[in-house]
Amino acid sequence: MTINKFIKICSKKETPVGEFAKDIVENGDFPYIQSDEEVLELLEKRASLLGQTKHFITFKKNFLDQGN
């Protein structure tokens, strides 16, 4: 599963990770054409700036646990 599909799936959940993903989806300037690795790097930086590192770590773990 691509990171972009994972983001869309997570954004429908009512959890802290879902809220994190929802923020990504609602951000109109999010670069969906980058590789999964590049997207994860961008999300890590963005999460750090917004004080959401804990949610990013859980999000990334869940993504990687999907076999990515």
C-alpha positions as CSV (number, residue, x, y, z in Angstrom):
1,M,0.0,0.0,0.0
2,T,1.3,3.5,-0.8
3,I,1.7,6.1,1.8
4,N,-0.9,8.2,0.1
5,K,-3.5,5.5,0.2
6,F,-2.6,4.8,3.9
7,I,-3.1,8.5,4.7
8,K,-6.6,8.5,3.2
9,I,-7.6,5.3,5.0
10,C,-6.3,6.6,8.4
11,S,-7.9,10.0,7.9
12,K,-11.3,8.3,8.3
13,K,-10.5,7.0,11.8
14,E,-11.5,8.8,15.0
15,T,-8.1,8.4,16.7
16,P,-5.1,10.7,17.2
17,V,-3.4,9.1,14.2
18,G,-6.6,9.6,12.2
19,E,-6.6,13.2,13.2
20,F,-3.0,13.5,12.1
21,A,-3.8,11.9,8.7
22,K,-6.9,14.1,8.4
23,D,-4.7,17.2,8.8
24,I,-2.5,15.9,6.0
25,V,-5.5,15.3,3.7
26,E,-7.0,18.8,4.4
27,N,-3.6,20.5,3.7
28,G,-4.1,21.6,0.1
29,D,-0.3,21.9,-0.6
30,F,0.6,18.3,0.3
31,P,2.9,16.8,-2.3
32,Y,1.3,13.5,-3.2
33,I,3.6,12.7,-6.1
34,Q,6.7,12.1,-4.0
35,S,8.0,8.7,-2.9
36,D,6.9,7.1,0.3
37,E,10.2,7.8,1.9
38,E,10.1,11.5,0.9
39,V,6.6,11.8,2.2
40,L,7.5,10.2,5.5
41,E,10.5,12.6,5.9
42,L,8.2,15.6,5.1
43,L,5.6,14.4,7.6
44,E,8.2,13.9,10.3
45,K,9.4,17.5,9.8
46,R,5.8,18.8,9.8
47,A,4.9,16.8,12.9
48,S,7.9,18.1,14.7
49,L,7.0,21.7,13.9
50,L,3.4,21.2,15.1
51,G,4.2,19.2,18.2
52,Q,2.7,16.0,16.8
53,T,5.8,13.8,16.8
54,K,4.1,11.2,19.0
55,H,1.3,10.8,16.5
56,F,3.7,10.7,13.6
57,I,5.7,7.9,15.2
58,T,2.5,5.8,15.7
59,F,1.4,6.7,12.1
60,K,4.8,5.6,10.7
61,K,4.8,2.4,12.7
62,N,1.3,1.5,11.6
63,F,2.3,2.2,7.9
64,L,5.4,0.1,8.1
65,D,3.5,-2.7,9.9
66,Q,1.3,-3.0,6.8
67,G,4.4,-4.5,5.0
68,N,5.7,-1.2,3.5
